[in-house]
Amino acid sequence: MARRAHTSPPHCSRHLAALRQAALIHSRRHRNTPLHTTTPLGIALLNGRQPRLPA
């Protein structure tokens, strides 16, 4: 991912941590590979919609 973003792995890791903390992505590991998926909140923001917040 860092290579595709033209940045260093530590820099990419800090960005991913911030996205996880903001609940915009969810990360899990499959064997040695980290898998990152966009959360419903992240998708809503990417699509320019107002996200639904829990009551």
trRosetta pair geometry for C-beta under 8 A, 3 or more apart (Angstrom, degrees):
i j d omega theta_ij theta_ji phi_ij phi_ji
1 4 5.8 -55 -151 36 34 109
1 5 6.3 19 155 -7 67 111
1 12 5.5 147 103 -175 101 143
1 16 7.8 68 108 -63 154 128
1 36 7.7 42 -86 16 155 138
2 5 5.9 -66 -145 47 30 102
2 7 5.3 -103 -159 80 79 74
2 8 6.1 -31 -170 140 133 16
2 9 4.5 -103 -28 -83 164 52
2 11 7.0 113 -132 63 110 86
2 12 3.8 -121 -88 -17 88 148
3 6 7.5 26 -180 -76 32 38
5 12 6.0 139 51 -100 140 109
7 11 4.5 -105 163 87 117 130
7 12 5.4 144 91 -55 115 88
8 11 4.5 91 58 7 84 106
8 12 6.9 -151 92 -6 43 88
9 12 5.6 -56 -143 39 32 113
9 13 6.2 38 157 -25 66 106
10 13 5.5 -52 -147 34 33 116
10 14 6.6 35 155 -20 65 101
11 14 5.9 -52 -153 32 32 110
11 15 6.7 31 150 -16 63 104
12 15 5.7 -55 -153 36 34 111
12 16 6.3 33 152 -18 67 106
13 16 5.7 -54 -146 37 31 111
13 17 6.4 35 153 -22 64 105
14 17 5.7 -51 -148 34 32 114
14 18 6.6 33 153 -19 63 104
15 18 5.8 -55 -152 35 32 111
15 19 6.5 31 151 -17 66 105
16 19 5.6 -54 -147 38 34 111
16 20 6.3 36 153 -20 66 104
16 25 6.9 -71 -154 72 74 146
16 27 6.7 65 171 -65 117 144
16 36 6.6 -99 -139 -103 116 144
17 20 5.7 -53 -148 36 31 112
17 21 6.3 32 153 -20 65 107
18 21 5.6 -53 -145 37 31 112
18 22 6.3 23 156 -11 64 109
19 22 5.9 -61 -146 44 30 106
19 24 4.6 -86 -166 68 81 110
19 25 4.5 32 134 14 116 112
19 42 7.5 46 -172 -103 103 131
20 23 7.6 31 178 -77 34 29
20 24 7.6 -92 -67 49 20 70
20 25 5.7 -60 -77 73 61 87
20 26 7.3 98 -123 -108 84 29
20 27 5.9 -50 -91 3 126 111
23 39 5.7 -62 162 52 71 166
23 41 5.5 43 118 48 100 149
23 42 7.7 -150 123 -41 57 90
24 38 6.9 -35 161 -145 68 74
24 39 6.0 -153 -166 33 19 106
24 41 6.1 -100 -102 98 54 101
24 42 3.7 103 -168 -87 71 105
24 45 6.9 -49 -124 38 110 140
25 36 5.1 1 178 -173 132 99
25 37 6.5 150 -159 77 77 35
25 38 5.8 -50 -103 -103 73 43
25 39 6.2 -153 -96 -13 15 89
25 42 5.9 60 -62 -62 57 161
26 36 7.3 156 78 -154 42 53
26 37 5.2 -18 59 63 92 90
26 39 5.6 103 -27 -69 96 93
27 34 5.8 -7 -169 -174 109 106
27 35 6.9 155 -153 80 57 47
27 36 5.0 -19 -99 -99 83 75
27 37 7.9 172 -82 20 37 65
28 34 7.5 157 85 -154 27 61
28 35 5.5 -19 66 60 76 98
29 32 7.4 -27 -171 -141 109 11
29 33 6.8 145 -157 76 66 41
29 34 5.6 -42 -98 -98 72 57
29 35 7.1 155 -108 12 19 81
30 33 5.2 -23 67 67 84 95
30 35 5.5 42 -3 -22 108 124
38 42 4.1 -132 -166 97 89 130
38 43 5.2 113 130 -58 122 81
38 46 7.0 -22 -161 -10 151 142
39 42 4.7 101 50 6 71 102
39 43 7.1 -134 96 -4 39 86
40 43 5.6 -53 -145 37 34 113
40 44 6.3 37 155 -22 66 103
40 51 7.5 123 127 -143 82 107
41 44 5.8 -53 -149 33 30 111
41 45 6.5 25 155 -14 64 106
41 51 4.9 37 -133 -139 71 153
42 45 5.9 -58 -149 39 31 108
42 46 6.2 31 154 -19 66 108
43 46 5.6 -55 -145 37 31 112
43 47 6.2 19 158 -9 66 111
44 47 6.0 -66 -148 45 27 103
44 49 4.6 -88 -164 75 80 102
44 50 7.2 -41 167 99 120 18
44 51 4.0 125 94 -91 151 82
44 52 7.4 -160 -98 6 160 67
45 48 7.6 45 -177 -70 32 23
45 49 7.6 -96 -68 55 23 64
45 51 6.4 -24 -50 -45 79 116
